[in-house]
Amino acid sequence: MIWFEDIEIGRKTELGSYTFTADEIKRFARQFDPQPFHLDEEAAKQSHFGGLAASGWHTASVFMKLQSRRINEIGSDVRKSGPSPGYKNLRWLKPVLAGDTLTYSTEITSKRALATRPQWGIVFLQVRAVNQRDEPVFEFESSVLFARRETQKA
């Protein structure tokens, strides 16, 4: 189990990689973001992207998939880690085109105990994804609550 006190500022974690195929881009877009440059290769070629582009929400959804897999691998306990109070500065820096492979990572940037809820601490992370050319394509700042070991009753 990971407690707030176990979290190390500066720790980087690679979550994994994911290749965006044309079929998956279109399938996601049909359901959640039906814009021509996500659905139609010819229309996408005429767009400012120059090719079939994944929805930014698709790239964010893949982050959540990889992050959830990582959490399950380490055996997280929802009583000790939990909800995210939110995200900040979500940015899509470059288009993700069909065939691109993104590698996602997190870095712990800071943490602090919560004054109003002393049994919890908040951890701040920078989330990034780079493509196969190591170009940054997606980033945001995240925060997650973690239980504090020192406040738990024996």
N, C-alpha and C positions, 0 to 999 in steps of 0.2 A: 504494500500500500504506500502511496506517496502522500506525504503530508506537506503543508505549507512550509514547514521548516526544512524539508528535504530539497526544495526547489533552489537551484543554483543560478544566480544571475549570470548571463553570458552563455549559458548552455545552448548549444545548437543541436537540433534534431532534424534529420532528413526523414520525411514521411513516406517517400516513394515517388515513383514516376508513373505517368499515364500518357498514352498516345491517343490523340483525338482523331478518330476516323470520320470520313465524310458521312457514312451512314449514321453514326452516333450523333454527329453535329445536327443533322437533319431531324433525327428522331427527337432529340431534346428540343429543338426549335419548334417543331410542329406542336409540341405539348406546352411549351412555356415561353417561347420568344419568337413568334412567327414573323420574322422580318426577312425580306428577300435575300439578303446577303448571308443568312443562316440556312436558307432552304433551297436555293436554286443556284447551281454552279455557274450558269451563264450570267445570271443577274449579279452574282457575287464578283465575277470578273470585271464587270462594268462599274462596280462600287469603288469607293476609296480604299477598300481592303485588297482589291486585286485578286481575290480568290475566296473560296468558301471559308467563312470565319465562324469559329465557335462563339456562342453567346458568352458574354462575360459571366452570366449566372451559371452557365455550364462549368466554366473554369472554377467558380466558387464552390459549386456542388461537388466537384471532384476533390477539392481541398477537404470538404467535410467528410467525404467517404474515406479518404486516406487518414485523416485525423481520428475518426471514429475507430478505424481498424487499429491504429496505434494505441489508442486508449484501451481497447479490448485486449490487445496483446500484453499490456503491462498490468492488466487486472485491476482497472480502476473501480473504486467503490463509490457509487453515486452519493453515499452519505458523507464522503470525505472530499470529493471534488464535484464540481457541479456546474451550475449554469454560468453562462457568460452574460455579464451585464451589457455587453454590446461590442460593436466594432467601430473603429474610427479610420478615417483616411483611406477608404477602399478605393483602389486605383487599378485600372486596366491600362498598362503602359504600352503594350504592343498587341496587335491582333494575333490570335491563335488560329492558325490555318489548318485545314485538313492535312493530316500527316505529322503535325508537330507533336513532339513529346515534351511534356512539362515535368520538371522535378520540383516538388514542394518541400519547403522546410520551415521550421520555426526557430526563433531565438528568444530566450527570456531576456527582457530588457530591464525590468524592475519588479519589485513587489513591496507590499506593505500590509501590515495588520489593519483590520478595520476597527475604527474607534467605536462605531455604533453597534457592531456585532463582534465582540472580542473572540468568539469561537471560530471566526473565519478570517482569512487573509485574501488579498487579491493579487494575482500575478498578471503581469503585462507581457505580451509577446509581440514580436514582429513576424508576420507571416509573409513568405515570398514564394514565387514560382518563377523559374527560369526555363527557357526553351532549350532545345538541343544545341543551340549556338551559345549557350550560357548568357543569353540576353534576358534581363528582367522583363516579365510580361504581366505580373499580377502581384499586388501587395496590399496589406492592410495591417492595422494594429488591433490586437485582440486583448481581451481580459477574461480571466477565469477565476472563479472562487475556489479556494482550497481550505479544508478544515485545518485548524491549528492543533497540533498534538498536545501542546502544553496546556490547553484549556479543557481537554477531555477529562471526564471523571473516570477514575480507575474502577 
